[in-house]
Amino acid sequence: MDWAAGRTFVWVDDEITDHDRTWVEAHHPGRSLLHRVDPRYGLTDTDFAALDQWLQLHQG
């Protein structure tokens, strides 16, 4: 997580696991969203809406 350096970040991927979430929670002091995308569909309007909602709540 050196590249995030404690800053808020969003990780969008089709292979996010509970292990990834646990690792980020333990090693990243800043806010983060790990958003899993279904690889069969790619990014959908639902994904974009979820990302937008999270970003609106965590501005600044």
matplotlib code that plots the C-alpha trace (Angstrom):
import matplotlib.pyplot as plt

x = [0.0, 3.0, 1.5, -1.6, 0.4, -2.6, -4.7, -8.3, -8.5, -10.8, -9.7, -12.0, -11.2, -12.8, -10.6, -11.1, -11.2, -11.8, -8.1, -7.5, -10.1, -8.5, -5.0, -6.1, -7.9, -4.8, -2.2, -3.9, -4.8, -6.8, -10.3, -10.6, -13.2, -12.5, -15.2, -15.5, -16.8, -18.4, -16.0, -18.9, -20.3, -17.4, -18.3, -22.1, -24.3, -24.8, -21.1, -20.7, -23.6, -22.0, -18.6, -20.2, -22.2, -19.1, -17.0, -19.7, -19.7, -15.9, -14.9, -12.1]
y = [0.0, 2.3, 3.8, 4.9, 6.4, 6.5, 8.4, 7.4, 5.0, 2.7, -0.7, -2.1, -5.7, -9.0, -11.0, -9.2, -11.7, -11.6, -12.0, -8.7, -6.9, -8.1, -7.2, -3.6, -3.2, -4.2, -2.2, 0.9, 3.6, 5.6, 5.1, 2.5, 0.7, -2.7, -3.1, -6.5, -6.5, -9.6, -10.6, -11.9, -8.3, -5.9, -2.5, -2.0, 1.0, -0.6, -0.6, 3.0, 4.0, 2.2, 3.8, 7.3, 6.9, 5.8, 8.7, 11.2, 10.0, 10.1, 13.3, 15.3]
z = [0.0, -0.3, -3.5, -1.6, 1.3, 3.6, 1.1, 0.3, -2.7, -4.6, -6.0, -8.7, -9.7, -10.6, -8.1, -4.8, -1.9, 1.8, 2.2, 0.2, 2.4, 5.6, 4.4, 3.4, 6.7, 8.6, 6.5, 5.2, 7.6, 5.1, 3.7, 1.0, -1.1, -2.6, -5.2, -6.9, -10.5, -12.0, -14.8, -16.9, -17.3, -16.6, -15.1, -15.1, -14.3, -10.9, -10.3, -11.4, -9.1, -6.1, -6.8, -7.2, -4.0, -2.0, -3.5, -2.6, 1.0, 1.3, -0.5, 0.9]

ax = plt.figure().add_subplot(projection="3d")
ax.plot(x, y, z, "-o")
ax.set_aspect("equal")
plt.show()
